[in-house]
Amino acid sequence: MLTVCDPKLVGEGNPNRCLYFDGEDVGKPKAERLCAKAQPDFSQLLLNPVNDVLESIVKDRAGCGESLLPSIAAGRAVPYKTSYLSKS
């Protein structure tokens, strides 16, 4: 399973930057639309959309043994704190 986190909606400029988005996706949740459209290309992998930021996912799953794969989008690194990964 791959969890895709993004709290934002698809904007007017997103279809130009993401092959999975088109004009019909504008105004809809990015994570949901990306997972729905990309899932057929990744049949051996379950894409799990979450309409939230990575930080909240890390906090919710701290200590569960899952791996994180932060991405870099539009030149911005996705921040997360490794302290969320410890069992406190």
Secondary structure by P-SEA (a helix, b strand, c coil): cbbbbbcccccccccccccccccccccccaaaaaaaaaccccccbbbbbbcccaaaaaaaccccbbbbbbbbcccccccccccccccc
